[in-house]
Amino acid sequence: MGRGERWTDAENTLLMEMTQQGLSLDAIVKSGKFEGRTPQAIAKQIERLKLGVFVGQNKKSFVGQISKAEISGFEDFLARYVDAFNKLCEMTECTKEDLERIRLVFTAVWKYRELFREYERWEELEQRVENLAKMVEHLKEMRGGKKDESAQT
């Protein structure tokens, strides 16, 4: 149970805006906009609101900085997976951070595999619909030509 005052909607909104701008926890604290709030309280509220993870005071949140990316083929992701696995096998010692990064790569590849398969199915369905639309257009043209021929006789 917290010991400080409840966070207001205005404070939460301001905190969201500041993290979306990529400000570090240190910058947010030094801004003076959260009077009476400790750095730990601000970090905990950021965590509660799922606004970003601050490992250290200089870390920036990447929320709001994610842009549209090209969709990579599954082979690219598989190559990253193999590369991460090889690096893991070559390591004689590693930090918790190294293990967490490798775990994230493995998890991402596993999830991406499922998503990529679904994406490929949708792409195939879109192609089929497009082909059917062309066939319907062609049939309409043929039917229109036959009507013209029967009207002439």
Buried (B, 14 or more C-beta within 10 A) or exposed (E): EEEEEEBEEEBBEBBBEBBBBBBBBBBBBEEEEBEEBEBEBBBBBBEEEEBBEBEEBEEBBEBEEEEEEEEEEBEEBEEBBEEBBEBBEEEEEEEEEEEEBBEEBBEBBEEBBEEBEEEEEEEEEEEEEEEEEEEEEEEEEEEEEEEEEEEEE
